[in-house]
Amino acid sequence: MIFFISDLHLSPRSPGATALFLRFLSGRARQAETLYILGDLFEAWIGDDDIDAPYHAKIVAALRAASEAGLKIYLMHGNRDFLLGEQFAAATCAKLLADPYDLALPEWSFVLSHGDALCLDDADYMAFRAKVRDPAWQKAMLAKPRFLRRLVARLMRWRSRASQRAKSDPYTDLQPAATDDFIRDHGYCTFIHGHTHRPAKHDHIIDGIHVERWVLADWHEDRGECLAWDGEMLTREAILPEKRL
């Protein structure tokens, strides 16, 4: 069994989603062989030197415990946690993935991505993405004191929320032509991604070939979701709060 998740946006301000994720890691996730986290595990990440913050330490410990129990964890950067690095990967026993990533299994082939690189119709976001993914910008940012990086992260989130409020639809979808080209370039593999907060299964016909595109769900305080591959088919599984008697 393989699980795919994305867009958890974990932070101290999301206790419900945090509890869902911790319960998932200690329970259902351990029934799988592999877990792929396709970006935005955290609402913000200011650098691996913040790994010892109490909230982050709790998430790191849970990921490491699941890894040590036999779960293979792979992590992809999102548009919120693009500063996750090798120190975080080592602490959690996870492996960082390039975006996109071709996953060839004996039964089927997939291409995995966070998805934001294909949101080409949002020019402002694409300019922001190019800036924050630039190694020189990241090096300069990581050289700043942590308190200043926290302020920068808050400013980025404020600007992002303001931009979303100004739009009739806050989440730009993937550009259709670029998406078809992407699928074509990756051998017509089943495409799995997050980012858009629009969970769905799309059917693409590209060069006469039928290709499925699965969009992962974002997590909320009272509900999470994973996409499960059992060797034959993909299915969505809800992750819900523990029932109290």
C-alpha positions in Angstrom: 0.0 0.0 0.0 1.2 3.5 -0.9 -0.3 6.7 0.5 -0.2 10.2 -1.1 -1.0 13.4 0.9 -0.4 17.1 0.5 -1.4 20.5 1.7 -1.7 19.8 5.4 -0.5 23.4 6.2 0.4 22.3 9.8 1.1 25.0 12.4 0.3 25.7 16.1 -2.8 27.4 14.8 -4.2 24.2 13.3 -4.6 21.9 16.3 -7.3 19.8 14.7 -5.3 19.1 11.5 -2.2 18.4 13.7 -4.1 15.9 15.8 -5.4 14.2 12.6 -1.9 13.9 11.2 -0.3 12.6 14.4 -3.0 9.9 14.7 -2.6 9.0 11.0 1.1 8.6 11.4 0.8 6.4 14.5 -2.1 4.3 13.0 -3.3 3.9 9.5 -0.1 5.2 7.8 1.9 2.3 9.3 -0.2 -0.2 7.4 1.4 1.1 4.2 4.9 0.6 2.9 5.4 4.2 1.7 4.0 7.7 2.3 4.5 10.5 -0.2 4.0 14.0 1.1 3.6 16.2 -2.0 4.3 19.6 -0.5 2.9 22.1 2.1 3.3 19.8 5.1 3.7 23.0 7.0 2.0 26.4 6.7 5.4 27.9 6.8 9.0 26.8 7.3 11.7 29.4 8.0 14.7 27.0 7.9 15.9 23.7 9.5 17.5 25.6 12.4 13.9 26.1 13.6 13.5 22.3 13.9 13.9 22.4 17.7 10.8 24.7 18.2 8.4 22.7 20.4 5.7 22.4 17.8 8.1 21.3 15.1 9.9 18.9 17.4 6.5 17.1 18.0 6.0 16.7 14.2 9.6 15.6 13.7 9.3 13.0 16.5 6.1 11.6 15.0 7.6 11.3 11.5 10.7 9.7 12.8 8.7 7.2 14.9 6.7 6.2 11.8 9.9 5.9 9.8 11.6 3.7 12.5 8.4 1.5 12.5 9.1 0.7 8.9 7.2 3.4 6.9 9.2 4.9 4.1 8.5 8.6 3.9 9.2 10.8 0.9 8.8 14.6 1.1 8.4 17.2 -1.7 8.6 20.9 -1.3 5.5 23.0 -1.6 4.9 26.7 -1.9 4.8 27.2 1.8 7.7 24.9 3.0 10.2 25.4 0.2 13.0 25.9 2.8 12.8 22.3 4.2 16.3 20.9 3.9 18.5 17.9 4.6 18.6 18.5 8.4 14.9 18.0 8.5 15.1 15.0 6.3 17.8 13.4 8.5 15.8 14.1 11.7 12.7 12.5 10.3 14.4 9.7 8.4 12.6 11.0 5.3 13.9 11.6 1.8 13.5 14.8 -0.1 12.1 14.4 -3.6 12.6 16.5 -6.7 9.6 18.1 -8.2 8.4 16.5 -10.5 9.2 12.9 -9.6 8.6 9.9 -11.8 7.4 6.9 -9.7 7.7 3.7 -11.7 6.2 0.7 -9.9 5.9 -2.9 -11.2 2.2 -2.5 -11.6 1.9 1.1 -12.8 3.7 4.4 -13.4 3.0 7.8 -11.9 4.4 11.3 -12.0 4.2 13.3 -8.8 4.3 17.0 -8.3 3.1 19.7 -5.9 1.4 21.2 -8.9 2.1 24.9 -8.4 4.7 25.0 -11.3 1.8 24.5 -13.7 -0.4 27.4 -12.5 1.0 29.6 -15.3 -2.1 31.8 -15.5 -1.2 33.4 -12.1 1.6 35.7 -13.2 2.1 37.2 -9.7 2.5 33.8 -8.1 4.8 32.5 -10.8 7.1 35.5 -10.2 7.0 34.9 -6.5 7.8 31.2 -7.0 10.8 32.0 -9.2 12.1 34.3 -6.5 11.8 32.0 -3.5 13.0 28.9 -5.4 16.2 30.8 -6.4 19.2 29.3 -4.5 20.8 32.7 -4.0 17.6 34.1 -2.5 17.2 31.1 -0.2 20.9 31.4 1.0 20.4 35.1 1.8 17.1 34.3 3.6 18.6 31.5 5.7 21.5 33.8 6.7 19.0 36.2 8.4 18.2 35.8 12.1 15.3 33.5 12.9 13.1 36.3 14.4 13.5 38.2 11.1 12.6 35.2 9.0 9.5 34.7 11.1 8.4 38.2 10.3 9.1 37.7 6.6 7.0 34.5 6.7 4.1 36.3 8.4 4.3 39.1 5.8 4.3 36.6 3.0 1.2 34.9 4.4 -0.5 38.3 4.9 0.2 39.2 1.3 -1.0 35.8 0.1 -4.3 36.1 2.0 -4.8 39.6 0.7 -4.2 38.4 -2.8 -6.7 35.5 -2.4 -9.4 37.8 -1.0 -9.0 40.0 -4.1 -9.8 37.1 -6.4 -13.2 35.6 -7.2 -11.5 32.2 -7.0 -8.5 32.2 -4.6 -6.9 29.1 -6.0 -5.6 29.2 -9.6 -5.9 25.9 -11.4 -3.3 24.3 -13.6 -3.1 25.6 -17.1 -4.7 23.0 -19.4 -2.3 23.1 -22.3 0.8 23.1 -20.0 -0.7 20.2 -18.1 -1.2 18.2 -21.2 2.4 18.9 -22.3 3.6 17.9 -18.8 1.8 14.6 -19.0 3.1 14.0 -22.5 6.7 14.8 -21.4 6.3 12.2 -18.6 5.2 9.4 -20.8 1.4 9.7 -20.2 1.8 8.5 -16.6 -1.0 8.9 -14.1 -0.5 12.4 -12.6 -0.9 13.0 -8.9 -0.6 16.5 -7.4 -1.9 18.9 -4.8 -1.7 22.7 -4.3 -5.0 23.8 -5.9 -7.3 22.6 -3.0 -9.6 21.2 -5.6 -9.7 17.4 -5.0 -10.9 15.6 -8.0 -10.1 13.0 -10.7 -9.7 14.5 -14.2 -9.6 12.5 -17.4 -7.3 13.8 -20.0 -7.2 12.5 -23.6 -3.8 13.4 -25.0 -2.7 12.2 -28.4 -5.6 9.7 -28.2 -4.3 8.3 -24.9 -6.5 8.4 -21.7 -4.6 9.7 -18.7 -5.9 10.2 -15.2 -5.0 13.3 -13.1 -5.7 13.0 -9.4 -5.8 16.1 -7.3 -5.1 15.6 -3.6 -7.3 17.2 -0.9 -6.1 19.9 1.5 -6.5 19.1 5.2 -8.8 20.9 7.6 -9.4 21.0 11.3 -12.0 18.2 11.2 -11.0 16.2 8.1 -7.9 15.0 6.2 -7.6 12.8 3.3 -5.1 10.4 1.7 -5.0 8.8 -1.7 -4.2 5.1 -1.5 -2.6 2.8 -4.1 -3.2 -0.9 -3.4 -1.3 -2.2 -6.5 -4.4 -2.1 -8.6 -6.4 1.1 -8.1 -6.4 4.5 -6.5 -8.9 5.3 -3.8 -9.5 8.2 -1.5 -9.6 7.6 2.3 -11.0 10.1 4.7 -9.0 10.8 7.9 -11.4 11.9 10.6 -11.2 12.8 14.3 -11.3 10.0 16.8 -14.9 9.4 17.9 -15.5 10.1 21.6 -18.0 8.0 23.5 
